[in-house]
Amino acid sequence: MLATLLDEYGLDDVEIRMDTTFNRDLELESIDLVTLAGLLEEKYGNQVNFAEFLADMDFDEIIELTVGRLVEHVVASLKAAEAG
């Protein structure tokens, strides 16, 4: 999903690791996170609520959000949905 989003900006050669930050490393802005939320919803439906995940963070946490932290959220959300 990130590769698709980054490809729109011509950044398809950027290395994405677990410690990659959305803001500092990928230079994504809030509107890009909204697009990412839409992609997550398309793939996982209501099992992964990215907006709720971000709502629980303060501004600095959102600025420092890493790919790894989002991956952990997705995995935990899918496990919770499977268990529930």
Secondary structure, DSSP 8 states (H G I E B T S, - for coil): -HHHHHHTTT-TT----TT-BTTTTT---HHHHHHHHHHHHHHHGGGS-HHHHHHTS-HHHHHT-BHHHHHHHHHHHHHHHHH-
